[in-house]
Amino acid sequence: MTTTGTRSAGVQAAPAAASAIVTARGLTKVFKDFWLRSRARAVDGIDLDIRRGEVFGLLGPNGSGKSTTIKMILGLLRKTSGRLAVFGKPPTDVSIKARIGYLPEESYLYPFLNARETLDYYAKLFQLDHRTRKRRTDELLEMVGLSAVEHRQIREYSKGMQRRIGIAQALINDPEFLILDEPTTGLDPIGTRQIKDLIIALGRRGKTILLSSHLLADVEDCVDRTVILYGGKIRAAGTCDELLTAQSRSIIETDALDEETIEEIRRILARRHREILRVAKPRQRLEDLFMDIVERAQAERAETSGARHGGRTASFLLGEEQRTGSELIESLVSRRDEPAPQLASAVSPPAVPAGPDEGLIGSLVGGPARRAEPGEDSTPASAGQSPAQTPPAPATGSDVDRSVIGALLGEGTAPPPTAPPPGKDSRP
């Protein structure tokens, strides 16, 4: 894709470790047996920098150390030696976990929950409020094409559908650092294309993504830089252009040529001691043909009982600057609904409680406050007299924090004891 080359050039121009999300130096992991004898050196002294805002590919055959490296980055495995930092902190630091999204190679989901319950559960783990949980769940289910089957239990889903809900749970917290281990496993070509487009879109937004996959074409389409592991060591590293461009050959693409023109080109090249190695006509890729057939079927509204083609990318993943006005208003309302911090209680109350400011209270409850007339007795009524009961003010549309008014009135504190009237027995 042309966008990949552009992103690679931009990342390459940045300083090498200007703002690295992950930094590894001499990272080593040795698995030992019961007698502490070394059995396998899964990762062998690798140096790694994953820069902020880039899509980083981690490639290698089975047993090359990809999954072990990912688990050490997540803090699920302890390194044997070397240095490793994530967001500038040890990978076991709990404070960085909310900034990471992870899709494992196998999606470990609760089979008795449906898709909506699954996403709501993971959102609660990140302490998201109810409004945010519902909005993100709706958008993610639509994005991965499962909104029509959201009430079916996970055990009824196919492997590809479970992979889709796994991708949604990895994005529910809008992570800064997204780790995807074989994200397209089990997906049909439609889902694979959508995941690749999503990775590219998130990379453009500035998210940092670590992508591990055996499908090399998918990695080539998405990543800015990549490393190739074998035997726990880095065998090659760089951008796709650096690793794949052949300096010894050139490709010239023109309109269709007749045989006479081709022969003349051969003669010109022969005079320069060069030759044409191959002449071929353009050939459509199988993926493009498949997508064209599916799009025509969808245009005809053909029925299907499986997952649908996903919708647009969830708005919360696009960032504040790309949201519509209504979405921004909903976000602000969600923040307003968060509980306000409680007022700190005074350490020692004054000996004589000050009278409440009736003007301030009146402005809070939305009704006019009556000020005491000159000469009117402001002392409290005696115990034998019943003070005049003021009818409660009608409820207004404004959302008044009654706890603040109660604090101003001194509610919740015991009133000072009063002496019993003369001639009355103070005993109960």
N, C-alpha and C positions, 0 to 999 in steps of 0.2 A: 504494500500500500504506500502511496506517496506520503501520507501523513506520518508513517513510521520513520521514513528518512528525515523528514523535517524535525520531528521530535528528537531523533538521535543527534542531529547536528546541534540542536539547542542545548541538549544535555552535555554533549562533548565539550562545548565552548565554556561551560561552567567550570569553576575550580574543582580539582579532583575530589577533595573531601570538604567542600565548602560547608555543607550542612548535611552530614550523613545521618540517616536514621539508624542504620546498622553498621557497626564497625567491628571487624574481626581481624586479629593478628595472631598467626600461629595457632589457629583454632584446631584442637585435636580431641578426638573421642575414641577411646579404646574400650571395647567390651571385654570383660573378664569372666572367668568361670568361678565356681564355688570356692576354689583354692586360690583365687586372686591371680590366676595365671592369664596372661593376655591371650585372647582367642581371636579377636578381629579388630583391626584398626580401621574403623568405619570412616573417619575423617582424619586426614593426615596433614596438619600444619598449613591450613589454607589462610590466605589473606583476602579480605572481602570488604568492600564499601558499597552500601546501597544508599544512594543519594536521595535527598528529599525531592519528591515530585517526578520520579522516573519509574518506568515499568522495567523491572529487572528479571531476566530469565535465568532459571536454574535447570540445566540440562544434564543428562547422563543416563546410562543404562541402569538396569536393576542392580542394586547393591553398590552403587557408586557413591552413596553418602548424601543424597539429596534430602530424603526424609529425616535423616539424623541431624543434618544441619538445621532444618526447619524446626525440629523439636528443641534443639538447643537455643535457637532464637526465641522461641516461645517460653523457655524456662521449664519445659517438660522433661528435659534431660540435662544433667550436669556435665559440663565439659571436663575432660581429663586434664588438659593444660591449655595455655594460650590465654588471650584476652578477648572478651566479647561484651559489647555494649549495645543496648537498644534505647533510643532516645537519650543517650548519654548516661544510662543507668544500667545496673545489672539486669539481665533478663528475668530474674526471679522477683524483681520489685513489683509489688502489687499495684502501685500507683499508675503504672503504664498500661495495665491490662485493658482499661476502658478505651484506650486509643488504638486498639488492635482488633481487626476482624480476621477470623480464621475459618477456612473451609478445608477440612481434612480430606485425605484421599478417599475415605469411606465416611459417609454421612451418618453420624450416630444420633438418631432421632427417636423420640418416644413413639412407638407404633400405635398407642391407644389415643393419641391426640390428633386432631385434624390440623390442617395447615394454618388456620387462623389462630387456634390455641397455641400452636408451636411458636409462631412469631411473637405472640403476646407474652408467652412465658420467657423467651429470651430477652424481650424488651424490658420486662420487669427486673431481670438480673442486672440490667444497666440503670435501674431506678428511673426509667422514663415515666412521665405522668400519663394519665389515661388518655387525654386528648392526643398527645404525640404518638402513643402506642397505636391508637386506632388509625390515625392518618398514615403513619409509616407502613402499617400492616396492609391497609388498602392499596397503597401505591406499589408496594413490593409484590403483592399477589398479582396485581395487574401487569407489572413489569415482567414477571417470570411466566405469565400465561396460565396461572392456576386459580384465577378468581372464580371461574365457573365450577371448580371442583374443590373449593376451599373447605367445605363441610364434610368431605370424605376423610376417613382416618388414614394416617400415614401408611399403615400396613396394607392398604388397598392400592397404594401408588406403585407405578412401575419404577424401575431403577432410575430412568431419566427424569421422571417427575420428582422423585426423592432428591435427585441432584439439584433440581431447580429450587426446591424449598430450602435445601442446604445453602445455596448461594444467597437466597433471601435472608437467612438468619445471619450470615456473615456480614451483611450490610445493614442490619437493623440499627446498629449504634452509630452509623455514619463514620466509620473508622478513618483515622489518618493513615494508618499502615495496614494494608490488606494483603493477607497471605493466602494464595490459592494453590492448593495441591491437586493437580489433575482436575481442573474445574469442568472440563468438557467430557469427562468419562460418562458413558451411557447416554449422552445427549444426541438427539437427531441433528441433521445438518442445519435445521432452522435454529435450534437452541444453541448450537455451536457458533453459528454466525452472530447470533444476538449477544452471546457472552463475549466474543471478540470485540464487537462494537462497544459493549459496555466497558470493557477494560480500556479501550482506546479513549472513550469519553471521560472516564474517571482519571486517566492519565493526563488528559488535557486540562482538567480542572485543577490538577496539582497534587493528586493523591499519590502516595508511594505504594507500589504494588510489587510483590514478589510472586512470580509465576513459575510453577514447576509443572512440566508436562512432557509426555512422550510423543505428542503430536507436534513434530517439528515445524510443520507449516503454520500451525496456530501461533506458536511462539514467534516465528519469523514475522508474522503480520502485526504483532502487538508490541514487542519489546523494544526498548531503547538500547540496552546493553544486556549481554548475556555471558555466563561462564559455563564451560563444559567440564563436568567432573568425570573422572575414571579412577577407580581404586582409591577413592578418598582424596585425590589431589586434583588441582585445577590444571587442565591440559590446554585450555584456550580461553581467552577472555577479550571482550571488546564489543563494539557495535556490530550490527549485522552487516553494514557496508564494509567495515574493516575485515570481517571474517569471511565474507562471501564473494566480494568483488574479485574477479580474476583479472590481473593486470596484463596477462599475455594475450587476451582476446578482446575483440570489439564487436558490438552488435549494431547493425544499421537497419532500421525499420523503415520501409517505404510502401507505397501502394503496389498493387500486383504488377509484376514485370513479365513481358513476353520473353520467349526463348532467345530471340535475337538480341535483346538488351542484356540478358544474363550472359550470353556468350561474349559480348563486347566487354562487359565488366571483367570476365575471366581473362581476356587478353590484356586489359590494362593492368590487372593484378599480376599477371605472369611477367610483364615487363619489369615489375618491381620485386620479382621473386616471391610473390604471395599467391595464395589460391583461396577459392571459396570452399569452405569445409562443408557447408550444409545450406540447402535452399528448401524452405518449408512454407506451407500456407498456415495462416492462423488457425488454431484449434481451440474450441470452447472448452473450458474446464468443466469437469463433471459437477462440481459444486454449483457453478453458475447455472447449468442446465437444470439441476434439481430444484434450486431456488425459483427458477422461472416457472417450472411446472406447478410448484406449491402455490406460488402467488396467483397463478391463473385459477387454480382450484378454489382459493380463498375468495377471489373476486367473483366466482360463481356461487359463493356461499355454500359450498359442499359441506355436508355434515361430518363431524368427527367426534368420537367419544374420548379422545385423549387430550393432552395439553394443547392449548391454542398457541398461536404465535404471540409472543409477549408484546405488551404495549410500550409506551415511551418510558424513558428512564425516570425513576422516582425523583420528584422535585427536590427532596431534601438532600439527594446526592449531587445535585447540580450546583449547590451553593446559593447564598443569599442573593447574589447579584443577578441570577438567572430566574428567580422566582417571579410569579405573577403577583399583582397587587393583592388579590384575595388570599393567596397563600401566605404572603407576608403578614397580612392582618390576622390570619388564623394563628400564625406563629407568635405574634405579639399577645393575642388573647390567651394563648396557652401559657405564656410566661406570666401574665397577670394573675392567672388562676393558681399559681404556686403559693403555698402558705407563707404568710409574712412572718418574719422572726418575732418571737415573743418579747414583750418589754421586760427589761431587767428590773427585778424588784429592788427597792431601796434597802440599804443595809440597816439603817436605823431610822424609823419614822420620826417626824418632829413631835415634840411633846404636845403641842396644840395643833390639831389639823387645820390647815388653811381651808377656807371656804371655796367651793368650786366656782370657776369662772363661768357664770351663766351665759355670757355672750359667746364664748368659745363653744360651749356645749350646744347652744342654739344653732350656731353655724354648722356644727357637725350633723345634727339631726335634721336640719333643713327647716326648722320652725323658729319663729321669733321668740326671743327670750325676754321675760318680764324683769325689769330692773326694780329694785326696791326704791320706794318713794322716800323722800327726805322725811325724817322723823318716824318712819316705820320701824317698829321693834324688830331687830334682826336676830334676837336671841331665840334659841330653840324653845318650843312649847314645853310646858311641864308635862310630867307623866300622866296627870289626870286629864289633860286636854288632848283631844285627837286633832292632829293637824289636818288642814283641808286637803282633800285628795284631788290632785290634778289629773284629769283624764289623759290617758296616753295619747301621744301624737299619732296621727294616722301614718301608716307605713308609706314611705316614698319609694320611688324607683331607684334611688341611689343606693349603692351597696355600702352601708355604713358598718364599720368595724366596731361592734358593740363592746368588744373587750377593751378598746381604747377608752370609750366613754365610761365604762365601769371603773377603769383605773383612775380617770380624772375625778369621778365622783367619790372615790375611796371605797367602792364596793369590794367585798372580799376581806376587809379588815374589821375586826370587832369594834363596835362603838364604845366610847369611854363609859364606865358605869356611872349611873345617876343615883343620887340619894333618894330613898323613898319619901313620899310626902309626910308631913307631920301628922301624928295621930294614927298612922297606919302601921300595922304589924309587918315587919319586913320578912317574917318567916313565911315560907310557902303554905 
